[in-house]
C-alpha cells in the first residue's frame, strides 16, 4: 500500500537526507522552514498543491523534527502533522523515531510510525548501517507494515552516498512489494546542500479516489533538492520531482525559505 507514502513523498525526499546531515552536524544546527509545492498529475487524477512548515531543533544529543502540511492531492484535501526524534547515544549509535497522522478522506493516513537503529562503523565512523520498520494505518481497510535497511557513506565532509531497500506487506490479502533507492548529497550545512535521489520497484495498493484502487504495479521516481544559505542564517530550498506508474505521471516542484541558527 502506497497511498500514505505518496502523499508524503515530497516531505520525505527533503527530510531524509537533511536528517542524515544533521546527525553529523555540530550541536545547534537548527532551522525553521516554510514553503509550498505544486505537482501536475496526468490523466485527470488530480493535481497536488499545498504548503508546509517545518522546525528542526538540534542539541548535543537530540534532533527534533516538527512538520505540518496542508495539501490537496488526488481531489482530497487534508492536513498532516508529524513529530520525529534522532537521539545520539554514542559516537557509533543513534536512533530515529517518528509518528504522524492526517485528516482528509483517503490520501493521508490516520497513523504512520517509523523507527530505525543506526550504527556508525569503520575507523572514522564514516559508514552508517540502518535497520528499521514502518507501520501505516489508513482511513479505510488498508494497512502497511514495512522493513527497510540502508547503507550511508560519508565519503568526505561534503559527499554523502546512500543506497537502501524496503520490503512492504499490505493488507488486505498480504500483498508484498519491494523498492530500492539511491541518493547522492553534495555540500555542507551553512553553505549549500544538493541531493539527487531515485527509486524503482513495486507498490501494493494506492488510493487515488479513482473507482478502482491501483494494485500491485511498478513505478519509478527521481528528485532533486537544493538548499542554499544566502546569509549565515537565511536561505532558500527548491526541488523538483518526477514520478511514473502505468496509470499516471506526476511532475512538480517545491520552493521554500528557511531561517537557521
Residue pairs with C-beta under 8 A, 6 or more apart in sequence:
1 136
1 138
1 142
1 143
1 144
1 168
1 170
1 171
1 175
1 203
1 204
1 205
1 206
1 207
2 168
2 177
2 203
2 204
2 205
2 206
3 106
3 107
3 109
3 138
3 142
3 205
3 206
3 207
3 208
4 107
4 108
4 109
4 112
4 136
4 138
4 144
5 12
5 136
5 144
6 73
6 107
6 206
7 71
7 73
7 78
7 80
7 102
7 107
7 108
7 109
8 69
8 80
8 100
8 112
9 221
9 241
9 243
10 37
10 39
10 52
10 239
10 241
10 252
10 254
11 52
11 67
11 69
11 80
11 82
13 195
13 197
13 223
13 225
13 239
13 241
14 195
14 225
14 237
14 239
14 254
15 54
15 65
15 67
16 183
17 160
17 162
17 183
17 185
17 193
17 195
17 197
17 225
18 56
18 193
18 227
19 63
19 65
19 84
19 86
19 96
20 128
20 152
20 160
20 162
20 185
21 160
21 185
21 189
21 193
22 29
22 56
22 58
22 63
22 86
22 189
23 63
23 86
23 88
23 94
23 118
23 128
24 154
25 58
25 189
27 58
27 59
27 60
28 58
28 59
28 261
29 56
29 58
29 189
29 260
30 55
30 56
30 57
30 58
30 260
30 261
31 55
31 56
31 258
31 259
31 260
31 261
32 53
32 54
32 55
32 56
32 258
32 259
33 53
33 54
33 55
33 56
33 237
33 256
33 257
33 258
33 259
34 51
34 52
34 53
34 54
34 256
34 257
34 258
35 51
35 52
35 237
35 254
35 255
35 256
35 257
36 49
36 50
36 51
36 52
36 254
36 255
36 256
37 48
37 49
37 50
37 51
37 52
37 71
37 252
37 253
37 254
37 255
38 47
38 48
38 49
38 252
38 253
39 47
39 48
39 49
39 73
39 241
39 250
39 251
39 252
39 253
40 47
40 250
40 251
40 252
41 47
41 48
41 74
41 248
41 249
41 250
42 248
42 249
42 250
43 247
43 248
45 74
45 208
45 209
45 210
45 247
45 248
46 72
46 73
46 74
46 75
46 76
46 208
46 209
47 72
48 71
48 72
48 73
48 74
48 250
48 252
49 71
49 72
50 69
50 70
50 71
50 72
50 73
51 69
51 70
51 71
52 67
52 68
52 69
52 70
52 256
53 67
53 68
53 69
54 65
54 66
54 67
54 68
55 64
55 65
55 66
56 63
56 64
56 65
57 63
57 64
57 66
58 64
60 88
61 87
61 88
61 89
62 85
62 86
62 87
62 88
63 85
63 86
64 83
64 84
64 85
65 82
65 83
65 84
65 85
65 86
65 98
66 82
66 83
67 80
67 81
67 82
67 83
67 84
67 100
68 79
68 80
68 81
69 79
69 80
69 81
70 77
70 78
70 79
71 77
71 78
71 79
71 80
71 108
73 107
74 106
74 107
74 207
74 208
74 209
75 209
76 104
76 105
76 106
76 107
76 108
76 209
77 104
78 102
78 103
78 104
78 105
78 107
78 108
79 102
79 103
79 104
79 108
80 100
80 101
80 102
80 103
80 108
81 100
81 101
81 102
82 98
82 99
82 100
82 101
82 112
83 98
83 99
83 100
84 96
84 97
84 98
84 99
84 114
85 95
85 96
85 97
85 98
86 94
86 95
86 96
87 94
87 95
87 97
88 94
89 95
91 120
91 125
92 119
92 120
92 121
92 125
93 117
93 118
93 119
93 120
94 118
94 120
95 115
95 116
95 117
95 118
96 114
96 115
96 116
96 118
96 132
97 114
97 115
98 112
98 113
98 114
98 115
99 111
99 112
99 113
99 114
100 109
100 111
100 112
101 108
101 109
101 110
101 111
101 112
102 108
102 109
102 110
104 139
105 139
105 209
106 138
106 139
106 140
106 207
106 209
107 207
107 208
107 209
108 139
109 136
109 137
109 138
109 139
110 137
110 138
110 139
111 135
111 136
111 137
112 134
112 135
112 136
112 137
113 134
113 135
114 132
114 133
114 134
115 132
115 133
116 130
116 131
116 132
116 133
116 148
117 130
117 131
117 132
118 128
118 129
118 130
119 128
119 129
119 130
120 126
120 127
120 128
121 127
121 128
121 129
126 153
126 154
126 155
127 151
127 152
127 153
127 154
128 150
128 151
128 152
128 153
128 154
129 149
129 150
129 151
130 148
130 149
130 150
130 151
130 152
130 164
131 147
131 148
131 149
132 147
132 148
132 149
133 145
133 146
133 147
133 148
134 144
134 145
134 146
134 148
134 166
135 143
135 144
135 145
135 146
136 143
136 144
136 146
137 143
138 144
138 207
140 207
141 171
141 172
142 170
142 171
142 172
142 205
142 207
143 170
143 171
144 168
144 169
144 170
144 171
144 204
145 168
145 169
146 166
146 167
146 168
146 169
147 166
147 167
148 164
148 165
148 166
148 167
149 164
149 165
150 162
150 163
150 164
150 165
150 181
151 162
151 163
151 164
152 160
152 161
152 162
153 160
153 161
153 162
154 160
155 161
157 188
158 186
158 187
158 188
159 184
159 185
159 186
160 183
160 184
160 185
160 186
161 183
161 184
161 185
162 181
162 182
162 183
162 184
162 185
163 180
163 181
163 182
164 180
164 181
164 182
165 178
165 179
165 180
165 181
166 178
166 179
166 181
166 201
167 176
167 177
167 178
168 176
168 177
168 178
168 179
168 204
169 175
169 176
169 204
170 176
170 177
170 204
170 205
175 204
175 205
175 215
175 216
176 204
177 201
177 202
177 203
177 204
177 216
178 201
178 202
179 199
179 200
179 201
179 202
179 203
180 199
180 200
180 201
181 197
181 198
181 199
182 197
182 198
182 199
183 195
183 196
183 197
183 198
184 195
184 196
184 197
185 193
185 194
185 195
185 196
186 193
186 194
186 195
187 193
187 194
187 227
190 229
190 232
190 260
191 229
192 226
192 227
192 228
192 229
193 226
193 227
194 224
194 225
194 226
194 227
195 223
195 224
195 225
196 222
196 223
196 224
197 222
197 223
197 224
197 225
198 220
198 221
198 222
198 223
199 220
199 221
200 218
200 219
200 220
200 221
201 218
201 219
202 216
202 217
202 218
202 219
203 214
203 216
203 217
203 218
203 219
203 245
204 215
204 216
205 213
205 214
205 215
206 213
206 214
206 215
206 217
206 245
207 213
208 214
208 247
210 247
214 245
214 247
217 245
217 246
217 247
218 245
218 246
219 243
219 244
219 245
220 243
220 244
220 245
221 241
221 242
221 243
221 244
222 241
222 242
223 239
223 240
223 241
223 242
224 239
224 240
224 241
225 237
225 238
225 239
225 254
226 237
226 238
226 239
227 235
227 236
227 237
227 258
228 235
228 236
228 237
229 235
229 260
230 236
232 260
233 259
233 260
233 261
234 257
234 258
234 259
234 260
235 257
235 258
235 260
236 255
236 256
236 257
236 258
237 254
237 255
237 256
237 257
237 258
238 253
238 254
238 255
238 256
239 253
239 254
239 255
240 251
240 252
240 253
240 254
241 250
241 251
241 252
241 253
241 254
242 249
242 250
242 251
243 249
243 250
243 251
244 250
